[in-house]
Amino acid sequence: MIQALQERGHVVAMLGDGVNDVLAVKQADLGIAVGSGSPATKAVAQIILIDGQFKTLPQIVAEGRRVLANIERVANLFVTKTVYATLLVIIVSLARWPFVLLPRHFTLIDVFTIGVPAFFLSLAPNIQRYQVGFLSRLWRFTLPTGLILSTAVLVSIFQARLDPSLTLAQERTLATIVLSLLGLGTLMIFATPLISWRGVLVVLMALGLYLSFLIPYARDFFALEIPSPSILLQTGIIVIIATALLHIFSVK
């Protein structure tokens, strides 16, 4: 029965307590033994119910689903950053430009679009069933998303460089703004539904970024120099287009 279910693509758990259950418990994807069962059964099982209560299994399954689903959710945020940072390093190096971001800019972006949100999202309840293909889904999302984010940064900078008054500090601030806004857009994809505490989380992260640009001390610490309104307007249009592409081509 276990082999037949596995051949049909099911993930099978087997609960047993006697010696006659050893082969089935070992064959199953998840072997579960009763605490009062035989030593042989407990030796091949992955989980042992110490109290012998079957009612604890739904809680175990729910916790496993929460951990696996949230790992995938958070991994998408971190790997997306790795993809766009790598692309920016390669392209900017080939173009022999000064790098578009300082380490402190990465810190600002990471804290409010990845680090703090990932902490809370990793602890959130999640009843989504595990599906095979974690790595393929991860790359299907992060590669196009990272490409969109890096392209938006480069296009914004290239467009802004048409203004001869643009300074290097303003150029880096522009890149920080683009990645911050698109990072929030990426976060919103994985924070849905936004009607719950997840929506509050996204708003607080956006507020934190806004205050970092607004407060003079924070602006000086993160080496931010706001470009002219015309450049910001052009950048806003690019961000809107990139956000639309993000939701169209990125497969969650």
Backbone hydrogen bonds in HBPLUS format (Angstrom, degrees):
<---DONOR---> <-ACCEPTOR-->    atom                        ^
c    i                          cat <-CA-CA->   ^        H-A-AA   ^      H-
h    n   atom  resd res      DA  || num        DHA   H-A  angle D-A-AA Bond
n    s   type  num  typ     dist DA aas  dist angle  dist       angle   num
A0005-LEU N   A0001-MET O   3.05 MM   4  6.27 157.2  2.10 147.0 152.3     1
A0006-GLN N   A0002-ILE O   2.94 MM   4  6.17 158.5  1.99 150.5 156.9     2
A0007-GLU N   A0003-GLN O   2.91 MM   4  6.09 152.5  1.98 147.8 155.0     3
A0008-ARG N   A0005-LEU O   3.13 MM   3  5.17 137.8  2.31  96.1 108.1     4
A0010-HIS N   A0005-LEU O   3.08 MM   5  5.50 159.7  2.12 149.8 145.0     5
A0009-GLY N   A0006-GLN O   3.00 MM   3  5.13 159.2  2.04 110.4 112.8     6
A0029-ASP N   A0012-VAL O   2.89 MM  17  5.35 124.9  2.20 139.4 155.5     7
A0030-LEU N   A0012-VAL O   3.13 MM  18  6.47 144.5  2.26 148.2 150.5     8
A0014-MET N   A0030-LEU O   2.99 MM  16  6.43 154.4  2.06 159.0 162.9     9
A0032-ILE N   A0014-MET O   2.80 MM  18  5.87 162.9  1.83 170.6 164.6    10
A0016-GLY N   A0032-ILE O   2.96 MM  16  6.43 153.5  2.03 157.7 164.8    11
A0034-VAL N   A0016-GLY O   3.16 MM  18  6.43 142.8  2.31 149.9 156.3    12
A0038-SER N   A0017-ASP O   2.76 MM  21  5.98 155.8  1.82 154.8 158.8    13
A0021-ASP N   A0018-GLY O   3.05 MM   3  5.47 159.6  2.10 109.8 116.4    14
A0022-VAL N   A0019-VAL O   3.14 MM   3  5.44 168.4  2.16 114.4 118.0    15
A0025-VAL N   A0021-ASP O   2.87 MM   4  6.00 166.1  1.89 163.7 168.1    16
A0026-LYS N   A0022-VAL O   2.91 MM   4  6.07 155.0  1.98 151.5 158.6    17
A0027-GLN N   A0023-LEU O   2.93 MM   4  6.06 146.3  2.05 141.6 150.6    18
A0028-ALA N   A0024-ALA O   3.04 MM   4  6.15 147.4  2.15 148.0 155.1    19
A0046-GLN N   A0031-GLY O   2.85 MM  15  5.32 141.9  1.99 126.8 135.8    20
A0047-ILE N   A0031-GLY O   3.10 MM  16  6.43 158.6  2.15 159.8 165.1    21
A0033-ALA N   A0047-ILE O   2.87 MM  14  6.33 159.9  1.91 156.4 162.4    22
A0049-LEU N   A0033-ALA O   2.79 MM  16  6.21 163.4  1.82 169.0 171.1    23
A0037-GLY N   A0034-VAL O   2.82 MM   3  5.11 162.4  1.85 118.9 122.6    24
A0035-GLY N   A0049-LEU O   2.66 MM  14  5.09 135.5  1.86 148.1 138.9    25
A0042-LYS N   A0038-SER O   3.18 MM   4  6.51 162.5  2.22 153.8 158.7    26
A0043-ALA N   A0039-PRO O   2.92 MM   4  6.02 137.8  2.10 142.2 153.6    27
A0052-GLY N   A0049-LEU O   3.01 MM   3  4.96 144.6  2.13  98.6 109.7    28
A0056-THR N   A0053-GLN O   3.36 MM   3  6.06 169.9  2.37 115.0 118.0    29
A0057-LEU N   A0054-PHE O   3.07 MM   3  5.78 163.7  2.10 121.3 126.0    30
A0060-ILE N   A0056-THR O   3.17 MM   4  6.52 150.2  2.26 146.5 155.3    31
A0060-ILE N   A0057-LEU O   2.99 MM   3  4.93 114.8  2.43  96.5 112.9    32
A0061-VAL N   A0057-LEU O   2.89 MM   4  6.18 163.5  1.92 163.2 166.9    33
A0062-ALA N   A0058-PRO O   2.92 MM   4  6.06 159.7  1.96 144.6 150.5    34
A0063-GLU N   A0059-GLN O   2.95 MM   4  6.12 156.2  2.01 145.2 151.2    35
A0064-GLY N   A0060-ILE O   2.97 MM   4  6.19 158.8  2.02 149.0 155.0    36
A0065-ARG N   A0061-VAL O   2.93 MM   4  6.18 160.7  1.97 152.5 157.4    37
A0066-ARG N   A0062-ALA O   2.97 MM   4  6.15 156.5  2.02 144.8 151.5    38
A0067-VAL N   A0063-GLU O   2.99 MM   4  6.22 165.7  2.01 152.2 155.2    39
A0068-LEU N   A0064-GLY O   3.03 MM   4  6.17 174.7  2.03 154.4 156.1    40
A0069-ALA N   A0065-ARG O   2.93 MM   4  5.87 166.4  1.95 149.4 154.0    41
A0070-ASN N   A0066-ARG O   3.00 MM   4  5.95 157.9  2.05 144.0 150.5    42
A0071-ILE N   A0067-VAL O   2.93 MM   4  6.03 147.9  2.04 145.5 154.4    43
A0072-GLU N   A0068-LEU O   3.17 MM   4  6.43 159.0  2.21 146.7 151.4    44
A0073-ARG N   A0069-ALA O   3.02 MM   4  6.28 154.2  2.09 142.1 149.7    45
A0074-VAL N   A0070-ASN O   2.90 MM   4  6.03 170.2  1.91 151.5 153.4    46
A0075-ALA N   A0071-ILE O   2.86 MM   4  5.88 155.2  1.92 146.0 153.8    47
A0076-ASN N   A0072-GLU O   3.25 MM   4  6.39 149.8  2.35 143.1 148.4    48
A0077-LEU N   A0074-VAL O   3.05 MM   3  5.33 124.4  2.37 102.9 116.3    49
A0078-PHE N   A0074-VAL O   3.21 MM   4  6.60 162.0  2.24 155.9 159.9    50
A0079-VAL N   A0075-ALA O   2.89 MM   4  5.94 172.1  1.89 159.0 161.6    51
A0080-THR N   A0076-ASN O   3.11 MM   4  5.93 149.5  2.20 134.4 142.4    52
A0081-LYS N   A0077-LEU O   3.39 MM   4  6.64 155.7  2.46 140.5 145.6    53
A0082-THR N   A0078-PHE O   3.16 MM   4  6.53 152.9  2.24 143.5 151.1    54
A0083-VAL N   A0079-VAL O   2.91 MM   4  6.18 154.5  1.97 151.5 157.6    55
A0084-TYR N   A0080-THR O   3.06 MM   4  6.37 172.7  2.06 159.7 159.2    56
A0085-ALA N   A0081-LYS O   2.97 MM   4  5.97 159.0  2.01 148.8 155.4    57
A0086-THR N   A0082-THR O   3.01 MM   4  6.02 156.5  2.07 141.1 147.7    58
A0087-LEU N   A0083-VAL O   3.01 MM   4  6.25 164.4  2.04 153.1 157.3    59
A0088-LEU N   A0084-TYR O   2.96 MM   4  6.08 158.2  2.00 144.6 150.6    60
A0089-VAL N   A0085-ALA O   2.99 MM   4  6.18 158.6  2.03 147.4 153.0    61
A0090-ILE N   A0086-THR O   3.04 MM   4  6.29 164.4  2.06 153.4 156.9    62
A0091-ILE N   A0087-LEU O   2.95 MM   4  6.09 175.5  1.95 156.3 157.8    63
A0092-VAL N   A0088-LEU O   2.91 MM   4  5.78 164.2  1.93 148.0 153.3    64
A0093-SER N   A0089-VAL O   3.02 MM   4  5.90 150.7  2.11 137.5 145.9    65
A0094-LEU N   A0090-ILE O   2.99 MM   4  6.22 158.1  2.04 147.8 153.6    66
A0095-ALA N   A0091-ILE O   2.92 MM   4  6.14 150.2  2.01 146.8 155.6    67
A0096-ARG N   A0092-VAL O   2.90 MM   4  5.90 114.0  2.34 133.0 148.9    68
A0097-TRP N   A0092-VAL O   3.14 MM   5  5.43 161.6  2.17 150.3 154.5    69
A0096-ARG N   A0093-SER O   3.17 MM   3  4.92 144.3  2.30  92.8 103.4    70
A0105-HIS N   A0102-LEU O   2.90 MM   3  5.20 132.8  2.13 106.8 120.2    71
A0106-PHE N   A0102-LEU O   3.21 MM   4  6.68 154.3  2.28 153.5 160.5    72
A0107-THR N   A0103-PRO O   2.98 MM   4  6.30 150.9  2.07 145.6 154.1    73
A0108-LEU N   A0104-ARG O   3.05 MM   4  6.27 158.8  2.09 141.6 146.0    74
A0109-ILE N   A0105-HIS O   3.00 MM   4  6.27 167.0  2.02 155.0 157.8    75
A0110-ASP N   A0106-PHE O   2.80 MM   4  5.87 166.7  1.82 152.6 157.0    76
A0111-VAL N   A0107-THR O   2.98 MM   4  6.02 162.4  2.01 151.7 155.7    77
A0113-THR N   A0109-ILE O   2.98 MM   4  5.91 142.7  2.12 151.5 161.5    78
A0114-ILE N   A0110-ASP O   2.92 MM   4  4.98 143.5  2.06 129.9 135.5    79
A0115-GLY N   A0110-ASP O   2.61 MM   5  5.71 157.1  1.66 151.6 159.0    80
A0116-VAL N   A0111-VAL O   3.08 MM   5  5.74 165.9  2.10 142.6 146.8    81
A0118-ALA N   A0114-ILE O   2.78 MM   4  5.56 152.9  1.86 148.5 157.1    82
A0119-PHE N   A0115-GLY O   3.18 MM   4  6.41 148.9  2.28 146.2 153.9    83
A0120-PHE N   A0116-VAL O   3.42 MM   4  6.79 160.3  2.46 154.5 157.3    84
A0121-LEU N   A0117-PRO O   2.86 MM   4  6.03 165.3  1.88 158.8 163.8    85
A0122-SER N   A0118-ALA O   2.92 MM   4  5.84 147.2  2.03 141.9 149.1    86
A0123-LEU N   A0120-PHE O   3.19 MM   3  5.37 144.0  2.33 100.9 110.9    87
A0124-ALA N   A0121-LEU O   3.30 MM   3  5.09 155.5  2.36  96.8 104.0    88
A0137-ARG N   A0133-GLY O   3.04 MM   4  6.19 163.2  2.06 154.7 159.2    89
A0138-LEU N   A0134-PHE O   2.90 MM   4  6.07 152.4  1.97 147.7 156.5    90
A0139-TRP N   A0135-LEU O   2.96 MM   4  6.22 163.6  1.99 154.5 156.6    91
A0140-ARG N   A0136-SER O   2.96 MM   4  6.08 151.0  2.05 142.9 151.6    92
A0141-PHE N   A0137-ARG O   3.16 MM   4  6.33 138.3  2.34 140.6 149.3    93
A0142-THR N   A0138-LEU O   2.90 MM   4  6.05 174.9  1.90 158.2 158.7    94
A0143-LEU N   A0139-TRP O   3.13 MM   4  5.52 160.5  2.17 132.3 138.3    95
A0145-THR N   A0141-PHE O   3.17 MM   4  6.12 155.4  2.23 148.0 155.3    96
A0146-GLY N   A0142-THR O   2.78 MM   4  5.69 162.7  1.81 144.9 150.3    97
A0147-LEU N   A0143-LEU O   3.01 MM   4  6.12 153.6  2.08 145.8 153.5    98
A0148-ILE N   A0144-PRO O   2.92 MM   4  6.10 155.3  1.98 145.4 151.6    99
A0149-LEU N   A0145-THR O   2.97 MM   4  6.23 164.7  1.99 154.1 157.8   100
A0150-SER N   A0146-GLY O   3.00 MM   4  6.11 168.4  2.02 148.4 151.8   101
A0151-THR N   A0147-LEU O   2.95 MM   4  5.97 156.9  2.00 143.7 150.8   102
A0152-ALA N   A0148-ILE O   2.93 MM   4  6.07 156.4  1.99 147.3 153.6   103
A0153-VAL N   A0149-LEU O   3.11 MM   4  6.37 154.4  2.18 147.0 153.3   104
A0154-LEU N   A0150-SER O   3.05 MM   4  6.30 167.3  2.07 151.5 154.4   105
A0155-VAL N   A0151-THR O   2.88 MM   4  6.01 165.4  1.90 155.5 159.6   106
A0156-SER N   A0152-ALA O   3.00 MM   4  6.02 157.5  2.05 141.4 148.0   107
A0157-ILE N   A0153-VAL O   3.00 MM   4  6.23 160.8  2.04 150.9 155.9   108
A0158-PHE N   A0154-LEU O   2.88 MM   4  6.01 163.9  1.91 149.3 154.5   109
A0159-GLN N   A0155-VAL O   2.88 MM   4  5.98 160.0  1.92 147.8 153.3   110
A0160-ALA N   A0156-SER O   2.89 MM   4  6.02 155.5  1.95 143.8 151.2   111
A0161-ARG N   A0157-ILE O   2.85 MM   4  6.01 143.9  1.98 148.3 157.5   112
A0162-LEU N   A0159-GLN O   3.28 MM   3  5.73 160.8  2.32 108.0 113.7   113
A0163-ASP N   A0160-ALA O   2.98 MM   3  5.77 165.6  2.00 121.6 126.3   114
A0166-LEU N   A0163-ASP O   3.17 MM   3  5.85 171.1  2.17 125.4 127.2   115
A0171-GLU N   A0167-THR O   2.92 MM   4  6.17 149.9  2.01 145.3 154.5   116
A0172-ARG N   A0168-LEU O   2.96 MM   4  6.24 157.5  2.01 150.1 154.9   117
A0173-THR N   A0169-ALA O   2.93 MM   4  6.13 149.6  2.02 141.2 150.4   118
A0174-LEU N   A0170-GLN O   2.85 MM   4  6.02 151.1  1.94 144.5 152.1   119
A0175-ALA N   A0171-GLU O   3.09 MM   4  6.43 154.8  2.15 144.4 150.4   120
A0176-THR N   A0172-ARG O   2.96 MM   4  6.21 151.5  2.04 142.9 150.9   121
A0177-ILE N   A0173-THR O   2.89 MM   4  6.18 153.6  1.96 149.8 156.7   122
A0178-VAL N   A0174-LEU O   3.00 MM   4  6.27 165.7  2.02 153.6 156.8   123
A0179-LEU N   A0175-ALA O   3.02 MM   4  6.19 172.2  2.03 151.8 153.9   124
A0180-SER N   A0176-THR O   2.90 MM   4  5.92 148.5  2.00 142.3 151.6   125
A0181-LEU N   A0177-ILE O   2.99 MM   4  6.16 168.9  2.00 154.9 156.9   126
A0182-LEU N   A0178-VAL O   2.99 MM   4  6.14 169.5  2.00 154.4 157.9   127
A0183-GLY N   A0179-LEU O   2.76 MM   4  5.59 138.4  1.93 130.5 142.7   128
A0184-LEU N   A0180-SER O   2.97 MM   4  6.22 149.0  2.07 142.8 150.1   129
A0185-GLY N   A0181-LEU O   3.00 MM   4  6.34 147.2  2.11 139.6 149.2   130
A0186-THR N   A0182-LEU O   2.89 MM   4  6.17 151.0  1.98 144.0 151.0   131
A0187-LEU N   A0183-GLY O   2.90 MM   4  6.14 154.7  1.96 143.4 151.0   132
A0188-MET N   A0184-LEU O   2.93 MM   4  6.16 150.0  2.02 145.9 153.1   133
A0189-ILE N   A0186-THR O   3.14 MM   3  5.35 131.5  2.38  99.9 112.2   134
A0190-PHE N   A0187-LEU O   3.08 MM   3  5.45 125.3  2.40 104.8 117.4   135
A0191-ALA N   A0187-LEU O   2.91 MM   4  6.03 120.9  2.27 144.2 161.3   136
A0199-GLY N   A0196-SER O   3.07 MM   3  5.68 136.9  2.26 113.8 122.7   137
A0201-LEU N   A0197-TRP O   2.92 MM   4  6.23 150.9  2.01 145.8 154.1   138
A0202-VAL N   A0198-ARG O   3.01 MM   4  6.35 158.3  2.06 150.9 154.9   139
A0203-VAL N   A0199-GLY O   3.04 MM   4  6.27 161.0  2.07 148.3 153.6   140
A0204-LEU N   A0200-VAL O   2.92 MM   4  6.13 159.0  1.96 151.2 156.8   141
A0205-MET N   A0201-LEU O   3.00 MM   4  6.25 154.2  2.07 148.5 155.5   142
A0206-ALA N   A0202-VAL O   2.96 MM   4  6.21 157.7  2.01 149.1 155.2   143
A0207-LEU N   A0203-VAL O   2.85 MM   4  6.08 152.3  1.93 146.2 154.6   144
A0208-GLY N   A0204-LEU O   2.86 MM   4  6.08 152.2  1.94 144.5 151.8   145
A0209-LEU N   A0205-MET O   3.07 MM   4  6.35 156.4  2.13 146.8 152.0   146
A0210-TYR N   A0206-ALA O   2.95 MM   4  6.18 159.6  1.99 146.9 153.0   147
A0211-LEU N   A0207-LEU O   2.90 MM   4  6.12 161.8  1.93 153.6 157.6   148
A0212-SER N   A0208-GLY O   3.08 MM   4  6.23 142.4  2.23 138.0 148.0   149
A0212-SER N   A0209-LEU O   3.13 MM   3  5.06 121.5  2.49  92.2 107.2   150
A0213-PHE N   A0209-LEU O   3.24 MM   4  6.62 139.9  2.41 144.4 153.8   151
A0213-PHE N   A0210-TYR O   3.16 MM   3  5.33 131.5  2.41  98.6 110.8   152
A0214-LEU N   A0210-TYR O   2.93 MM   4  6.12 135.1  2.13 139.2 153.1   153
A0215-ILE N   A0211-LEU O   2.86 MM   4  5.69 178.6  1.86 151.2 151.7   154
A0219-ARG N   A0215-ILE O   2.88 MM   4  6.05 159.9  1.92 159.1 165.9   155
A0220-ASP N   A0216-PRO O   2.86 MM   4  6.08 155.2  1.92 152.5 158.3   156
A0221-PHE N   A0217-TYR O   2.89 MM   4  6.10 159.4  1.93 149.1 155.4   157
A0222-PHE N   A0218-ALA O   2.96 MM   4  6.10 161.4  2.00 151.5 155.2   158
A0224-LEU N   A0219-ARG O   2.87 MM   5  5.07 175.8  1.87 157.2 158.1   159
A0223-ALA N   A0220-ASP O   3.15 MM   3  4.95 159.8  2.20 100.4 105.5   160
A0232-LEU N   A0228-SER O   3.06 MM   4  6.39 159.2  2.10 153.5 160.0   161
A0233-LEU N   A0229-PRO O   2.87 MM   4  6.08 150.6  1.96 147.6 155.2   162
A0234-GLN N   A0230-SER O   3.11 MM   4  6.38 161.9  2.14 146.1 150.0   163
A0235-THR N   A0231-ILE O   2.90 MM   4  6.11 158.6  1.95 148.9 155.5   164
A0236-GLY N   A0232-LEU O   2.80 MM   4  6.00 148.7  1.89 144.0 152.8   165
A0237-ILE N   A0233-LEU O   3.15 MM   4  6.48 151.7  2.23 148.6 154.5   166
A0238-ILE N   A0234-GLN O   3.16 MM   4  6.51 157.9  2.21 146.8 152.6   167
A0239-VAL N   A0235-THR O   2.88 MM   4  6.16 156.7  1.93 152.8 159.4   168
A0240-ILE N   A0236-GLY O   2.99 MM   4  6.21 155.2  2.05 146.0 152.1   169
A0241-ILE N   A0237-ILE O   3.06 MM   4  6.34 161.9  2.09 150.2 154.5   170
A0242-ALA N   A0238-ILE O   2.88 MM   4  6.08 161.7  1.92 150.2 155.8   171
A0243-THR N   A0239-VAL O   2.81 MM   4  5.97 151.5  1.89 147.3 155.1   172
A0244-ALA N   A0240-ILE O   3.04 MM   4  6.28 156.3  2.10 146.6 152.4   173
A0245-LEU N   A0241-ILE O   2.99 MM   4  6.30 160.2  2.03 150.2 155.7   174
A0246-LEU N   A0242-ALA O   2.82 MM   4  5.98 146.0  1.93 141.4 151.8   175
A0247-HIS N   A0243-THR O   3.15 MM   4  6.45 151.7  2.24 147.9 152.5   176
A0248-ILE N   A0244-ALA O   3.04 MM   4  6.22 134.2  2.25 140.8 154.0   177
A0249-PHE N   A0245-LEU O   2.88 MM   4  5.82 177.7  1.88 157.0 157.6   178
A0250-SER N   A0246-LEU O   3.23 MM   4  5.50 142.7  2.38 126.6 135.3   179
